[in-house]
Amino acid sequence: MESILLIEDNRAEARLLQEILKGSLLHQAELIHVSRLEEGLAHCEQYPIDIILLDLTLPDSYGLASLDKLFGKVPGIPIVVLTNTNDDDLAVEAVRRGAQDYLVKRQVNQDLLVRSLRYAIERQQGEEALREANETLEQRVQQRTAQLDNTNTLLLQEIQERKSIQERLTLAQQAAKMGTFEWNLVTHRVIWSAELESLYGVAFGSFGDNYDRWLQTLYEDDRAEIEQALDRAITHQQPINVEFRMRRGCGDLRWITVKSNIYDNAEGIPQRIVGIHMDITEKKQLETQFLRAQRLESLGTLASGIAHDLNNILTPILGVTQLLPLSFPNMSERTRQLLGTLETSARRGSSLIKQILSFAQGIEGKRISLQVSHILHEIHQIMGQTLPKSIEIRLNVDPHLWMVEGDVTQLHQVLMNLCVNARDAMPQGGRLTIQAQNLELDDIAVSRFLATRPGCYIHIAVIDTGKGIPPENLSRIFDPFFTTKELGKGTGLGLSAVMGIIKSHGGFIDVQSEVNQGSQFSIYLPASQAAVALAEERIDLLLGHQEMILIVDDEVAIREVLKITLETYQYRVLVAESGAEAITLYQRNRDDIDLLMIDMMMPEMDGGILITLLRQIDPNVKAIAMSGLNPVKTNERVAALGFCDFLPKPLTVEDLLKALRQCLEGFPAN
């Protein structure tokens, strides 16, 4: 039975070797474990040992010095070296000094360990046999030579496996956009991997053996911070763990992170820093997009509150502009024009609020048959008043332009966005051309556009003579958050919103651009199926029949304007400024009140609570909801609460009277 001495200070490693031997051909061997070299030497002097398993890293000895001490005390015992270091040079040197084999701990398995121990034991037996019988020397030598050949073959296989591992590591670093470095703190010599220099867009060897050339690739604003980190590494032996920006050879700005560790010598003195450089540009871009998305979410919440207040302000303004011509039929034409301007401005303000909510919260707009030429002439007028005089504006619209099905506010937003972008592309002046024409696209014409069908389209082109779009950016301009503008001058959402609106209208966009030659954005909208343009719908003003309407709103101006409007059109009106007052008035006048108009957003008691309490008094109560908030979400809520209709603020006389007749008499809304 063999006697094996294991000199290993790590109890877990020792336990693992014991378990490996239990399941092997050497399961009957006696394994003696000591944790220090001196204990091993003492045991060898007192007891017979067949073989020694030696860890090169011990509390009282280090490296090949342990091997030398053992050979000095017990030269006749075979030794197999164990270590955590995967170092070919160390392996060869250990064998040269007399070790029988060299095993890397993390690679040890049952077959490898048994083979190594058997090899060492058989060598010992061979030497003993050699001393006993010279006549068998030649045979023993041949056997030993064969064993050495086999060992060399195994060693070559291990070397080849390690090369393969290194190749896979190189491939992994390239895929992860990562490179390694090693900085000698004693000589200040730096070794850069080829993968690291590739991250910086330079050829292998360009950085030399120091960090001076590397520093020159760093972004100017970050260079001072990195130099301080290097000084701390030299002075205080601190690892380098920083993030910074750098410019590649093509001028592209990238983010890099450095992670490293410090390694000491046997005396505990820091000797080198080993670490990685990793490209984290995509991570930084995602963080930026996340922060922008959070700001947009906050903007949507803020927009809802502002929209409510502005709609409450616009409601009496719009109501008064429609009442004054009825109250003063003999007013001058100039006064009528001013009132018309005021009404148009109020309606435009209401549309602008819907546009903000549509952008911030994704509200779907109302689609109608419309004539795009009206929008184009309005855009032309606005641009003429706002663009600098250095920009010439041209408008060329087919007078017989087809109709389209679309949302006026959203298409207005699209054209304004493209014109503003054209202005930004011409800081020194130029020419902005807006043109529109009818176009019929066949199968060949639409084949170069994705998911597009042949048919009749309205083609709108916004053309500028500006600086153009570089080819590398042309495919990214419609990506959310992509912008080439300076920080704070653009969110990168404008063209993304344009793309979304045009797609929702069943259309598509084409862009042609050359650097310093200008750009052309072409919009294709499906023409309406209507054979002729629909005339602007006219709604007759429907008179009341002295029905009693209870108006509930906390805004005094809204209450007064609605009261005067309804009385003008032959309704009787009661008003309440709160839900509590409305309940009191309804209880007193229940038999006379035909309908309530309730604001959904009131302090203390909102419209939802009020209608619930009123239904406890009268299950058949009729009510119309009003609100300046998100019309889509509010409409869903009021329908669930049982309101007979919903009117978004600001209210027009036409919408108000139609809703009243529909709820009171079942008059059709359209």
Secondary structure, 3 states (H helix, E strand, C coil): CCEEEEECCCHHHHHHHHHHHHCCCCCCCEEEEECCHHHHHHHHHHCCCCEEEEECEECCEECHHHHHHHHHHCCCCCEEEEECCCCHHHHHHHHHCCCCEEEEHHHCCHHHHHHHHHHHHHHHHHHHHHHHCHHHHHHHHHHHHHHHHHHHHHHHHHHHHHHHHHHHHHHHHHHCCEEEEEEECCCCCEEECHHHHHHCCCCCCCCCCCCHHHHHCECHHHHHHHHHHHHHHHHHCCCCCEEEEEECCCCCEEEEEEEEEEEECCCCCEEEEEEEEEECHHHHHHHHHHHHHHHHHHHHHHHHHHHHHHHHHHHHHHHHHHHHHHHCCCCCHHHHHHHHHHHHHHHHHHHHHHHHHHHHHCCCCCCEEECHHHHHHHHHHHHHHHCCCCEEEEEEECCCCCCEEECHHHHHHHHHHHHHHHHHCCCCCEEEEEEEEEEEECHHHHCCCCCCCCEEEEEEEEEECCCCCCHHHHCCCCCCCCCCCCCCCCCCCHHHHHHHHHHHCCCEEEEEEECCCEEEEEEEEEECCCCCCCCCCCCCCCCCCCCEEEEECCCHHHHHHHHHHHHHCCCEEEEECCHHHHHHHHHHCCCCEEEEEEECCCCCCCHHHHHHHHHHHCCCCCEEEEECCCHHHHHHHHHHHCCCEEEECCCCHHHHHHHHHHHHHCCCCC
